[in-house]
Amino acid sequence: MASEGIADDARILIVGLDAEGAGTASSWWTNRAETENNSIGAIETISSAAAALEILEERLVDCVLTTQTLPDGSGIDLVERVREREPELPIVFAPRDGDESLAAEAVAAGATEYVPSDRSTTDLTAVLERAIEHGADRRERRARARQFGAVFDDPETYAWVVDPDGCVRRANETALEAIDATEADVRGRPFPELAWWQRAEAGPTILRSAIERAANGTVVHREVQIGVGDANGNGAESDEYEVGTDGDAELESRTLEVTIRPVRDDSGAVVSLFARASDVTERVELERELRESEELHRVTLNNMTDTVLITNDAGEFTYVCPNVHFIFGYDDDEIREMGTIDDLLGPDLYDRAALEEDGVLTNIECTATDRSGREHTLLVNVREVSIQDGTTLYSCRDVTKRKRREEALTALHRTARELLYAESEREIADIVVDDATDVLDLEASGAYLFDTDENVLEPAASSSGLNRLNGPLSRRRANGDSISGRVFVEGDARFFADVYDSEALANPATDVRSAGFVPLGDHGVFVVGSSEIDAFDDVTRELTDLLAATAEAALDRVARERTLRERDRELKRQNRTLSRLNRVNEIIREIDAALVRAETREEIEAAVCERLTSADRFSFAWIGTTDVADERLEANTHGGTGRGQDYLDSVSLSLADASEPAARTAATREVTVVSNVVDRLRDEPWRSEALSREYQSVAGVPLAYDEFTYGVLTVYADQPDAFDGVTRTVLAELGETIASAIAAVERKRALLTDSRTRLEFDVRDESFVFARLARRADCTLSFDGGIRLHEDGAAVFVTVDGGSPNAVVDAAADLVAVEGVQVIDGGDHDDGDHGGDGDAGDHHNDTADTASGTVLLELSPPFLALQLADHGVVLRSVEADPDGTRVVVDVPRTVDAGGSVDVISNAFADVDLHAKRSVDRTTARDLRAELLERLTERQLEVVQLAYYGGYFASPRERSGEDVADTLGISPAAFYRHIRTVQRKLFTILFDEIGLPANTAPGVE
C-alpha cells in the first residue's frame, strides 16, 4: 500500500494548517496512524514561520508541510528562507486556495511538491511520500558525493576520473601538484600518456591495458615503478607541460599502486573510471626486506651447523630446522617420523622442574648417533617458548671435534712435558711416536732424523702399528726420490687421502693408505698413517702439525743445548789458550824490552833465554849457531833448569842426523814442533833423554831475518801440547824479532870497527841481472859500489868495457829487474875535445880503439846491495862478463862471515867462495862515509854523472853543458854543484883529516 513508502521514523514539521481550520495535517496523520496501525515518527505542528525556522535550527526534520497563509508571512517566503538554509530538505506547499500561478511561484521558490490542502488524504499521503523519498534520495546522493569527494581529494593519494575511452575527466590536486599542472592541462588527455607514466618502465603500455580491462567492468590493480625514465617526462607521445621539479623529486624512484575501478549507472553500464595511485614504496621495500630476511633466514638455517628443534609438551616435533642433516644425517621429514625428541637425543636429557623454574637450561652435554652410526658429542640448550604449537626449543651444537681436540690437546700437553726432559734426538723421537696414538688416534707413526754427515734420513723410531702395516722404516736420501725426502727438502707437510696416489711412494707393498708427512725443521720428518682411506680430517691434520711442531721445538732445544755445551767447552778452551797466550805475550814484551836495551848479541841471547824460562810456562831454552866446519849446532846461551846443560851434552846436535828438534830446525830453517816427546820414544834417542828430564814437548825456531840466519832458538816444556798454533806463531815472530835485533847490533858494531873480511865469490847464476846484461850485450860490466836510492828501487852507475853502452840499453829493454837505463858516456857521440869550463887542455883518448862507456841502471827492488847492508855487509864491486860474474863484499869483524856466505849462497843459484882475506882501513874515519853524509842527494847525483860521464877525464870527454843537459839543469847550476862537492872533499882531506898536500888518502 501507498503508506509503506513513508518511513516510520520520518520527522514532519507542519506549519500553519491548523490555523486555517480545514483538513489539518494532525488529523491526517492521526487517521493514518490509526487506520494503518503503524508506529509513526515525530510530527510537530506550529503556526508561524519564525517558529519553523527556529525548530529547523535546533533539530533535523525529514519534511516540511506548509500552507500559504501564515501569521508572520507567506508560505512562499518560508519556502525561500528554508531553502537557503537546507537546500536538500523536502518542502510540500499545501495552500488552501491556490492556482497554477501560485504553484509555479512555490516551485520557483524551492518547494518540492505542491498540493492544495483540500485534497484527499490519499493525495496528501502520496505527495508527502514522494517528497520524503526525494529528500532521502538527494541526501543519499549528497552523502555519496561527499564520500567520493573525501576519497577523491585525499592528499595521500593521486586520483583521476577517467572516461571509458581513457581520457581524463578530472584529477585531484595531489595528482596535479605532483606534475606541476592544472586541471585544464590534463582534462581530455589520454590517461596512459600523462607525464606521470612516461617516467615508468613500460608505464603507458601497462596503463592502456588496465584502462581497457576496467572499461569492461573489471577492477584492475597494477604496481608501477616511477623514476626510471627522463626526469621531465621525455618520451611521451605528446606533452604540453613539464613535470614540476618538486614533484619530480618526490616521484624519483617511487613505487605506485594504481587501482582503476569502473563506475556504473543505475542500468549497470560503465559510465566512467575512477583511478587512484597510492605511494607504496615503503611497503614494497618492507616486503622486499621481508623476503630477503626470509631468504637469509632460510639460507642461514640451511647452512648453519647448529640445529634448532621445537616440540610440544609431549615431545613431538612441531618444527625441524632444515640443516638437521649436518649433525644427524637425517632430513627434517625423517626426524619428524622418529616421533619424539627422546628418540633423537635420549630420555632424561634435562630436569623439567629446573626448566620450569629457570625458563632456560644451557650447555647440556649429551651423545647422539647419526644415520651412519657415528657418535656425536652435542651441547644442547633448552628453552621454554610459545611458537604456534611448540612449547620447548632445543638448539644443538656438535662439539665432537672440539671434544676430540680437547682430549688430544690434553695428551699433547702431557707429551710436551715429557719432551722438556728429553736429552737426545732419539729420545724425543721415541716419545713422539709413542704418544702419537693417544694424540692423533692413528695406528701408525714413525720418525726420521737427518744425518748431516751422510745426507740421509735415518729411521729413529716407529710404532708397532707402522711396523705391522709397512714394515721397518728404511733410510731415505734427502731428495725427491721418496715422499719423506721430498717433504724434508721442500719443508712443506703433505697429507694423502690414499698414499698410493703419490708418484714418490717408495714402498709399493705398504698397507698404509692414508698418510701424513710433516717436516721437523732441519732435524727430520714425522710420519703418521692409517690403514683406512681418507682418515685425515681437519682436526687430525691440525693435531699432527701441532705434535710435529712440539717435537721440532724439543729437537731445537736439544740442538741448542748441545751447541751451548760445545760453545762453553770451546770458550773454556779459548780461555785457557788466551791465558797461555797472555803469559806468552808478557814474556814477549819483556824480551822486546830487553832487546831494545841490549848492546851486544850476547846480551840479546842471554835475555831471551832468561825471560822464556823465568815463568812456569817453559822449562828450558837455548840458542845455538851452526859450525860450518863441523856441520853441527853449537850452544851459545841457555836458560832454565840445571838439567838443560846436561841434556845438551847427552844428545847429538849434528846436522847430518838432524833428529833432535834444534838440529832439525838448523838443517831445514823451518819451525819444528814436537807435541809429545813420548811418541816414537824408541825410534829417536834424544826423546828418552828429554823425557828423563821431564821435557814433554819441544819447539825449535830459526832466528832468520831477510833470508839471513843467526842461529836456532829451542824451547822445552814439561807438559804435552804446550805449543799450540798461536804459541807457534808467536815464537816464529819472536825468532824474526831476535834475528832483527842481532842484525841491528851487528850493523852498529860494523860502523865502529876498521877491520873487516873481504869475500870474493864466483857466481854462475844466469838469472843475475849483471850476468844477463853482460851476456846479451857481449861485454864486461863493472860496478864499484856507487848506489843512489829512491822510493821505487836503486840507481847504479855501471862501466861498460868491450862493448857498446847502447847494446846494454837494448839488452835491458825486456828485463823485469831493470826499471830504466840511460847512457851516461860512450854512446853515439863523437870523441874529442868537448870543451868545458875552460880548465881542460888538449888530451889523447887512450881507449879510442876500444868500445866503452857508462850507463845508469834503474833497478827494481830487492837489490843485492840493500839486502847485504841490512846485515852489516857491504857490496864492494860486481864484475860480469859473458863467461861469469865476480862479486866482492866486505864483512866487518863483528859480523859472522859464515852467515854472510849463506846470504850470498841464498841469493844465487850457483855460487862459490873464491877468496877470503882481511883488510884494514888506514884512516880513523871513513872518508867515503863522511863525504856522503855531507853531500845532498842532488850534489851526489851531479858529481857521479859528471865523473862517469867523462867530465873529469883528461882530455875531457864531455863538457859541462852536455852533462847539465843530461841532468836537465842549467850549466850554471851544474858548475855550482861541482865546485860545492870539490870544496867539501878538500875540506875533509886537508882541514879535518889533516893530510899533507902531497899525500892521497888510503882507501882499501
Secondary structure, DSSP 8 states (H G I E B T S, - for coil): -GGGGS-TT--EEEESHHHHTSS-HHHHHHHHHHHHT-----EEEES-HHHHHHHHHHS--SEEEE-SEETTEEHHHHHHHHHHH-TT--EEE--SS--HHHHHHHHHHT-SEE--TTS-HHHHHHHHHHHHHHHHHHHHHHHHHHHHHHHHT-TTEEEEEE-TTSBEEEE-HHHHHHTT--HHHHTTSBGGGSHHHHTBTTHHHHHHHHHHHHHTT--EEEEEEESSS-TT-TT-S--SS---HHHHHHHTTEEEEEEEEEEE-TT--EEEEEEEEEE-HHHHHHHHHHHHHHHHHHHHHHH-SSEEEEE-TTSBEEEE-GGGHHHHS--HHHHHHH-BHHHHH-S--S-HHHHHHHSEEEEEEEEEE-TTS-EEEEEEEEEEEEETTEEEEEEEEE-HHHHHHHHHHHHHHHHHHHHHT--SHHHHHHHHHHHHHHHH--SEEEEEEEETTTTEEEEEEE-HHHHHHH-S---EESSTTSHHHHHHHH---EEESSGGG-TT-S-TT----EEEEEE-TTSEEEEEEESSTT---HHHHHHHHHHHHHHHHHHHHHHHHHHHHHHHHHHHHHHHHHHHHHHHHHHHHHHHHHHHH--SHHHHHHHHHHHHHSSSS-SEEEEEEEETTTTEEEEEEEEESTHHHHHHHHS--BTTT--SHHHHHHHH-S-EEES-TTTTTTT-HHHHHHHHTT--EEEEEEEEETTEEEEEEEEEESSTT---HHHHHHHHHHHHHHHHHHHHHHHHHHHT-SEEEEEEEEE--TTSHHHHHHHHHTSEEEE-S-EEEETTEEEEEEEEESS-HHHHHHHTTT-TTEEEEEEEESSSS--S----SS-------TTTTS-EEEEEEEE-S--HHHHHHTTT-EEEEEEEETTEEEEEEEEETTS-HHHHHHHHHHH-SSEEEEEEEEEE-SSSS-HHHHHHHHS-HHHHHHHHHHHHTTTTSSS-SS-HHHHHHHHTS-HHHHHHHHHHHHHHHHIIIIIIS---TT------
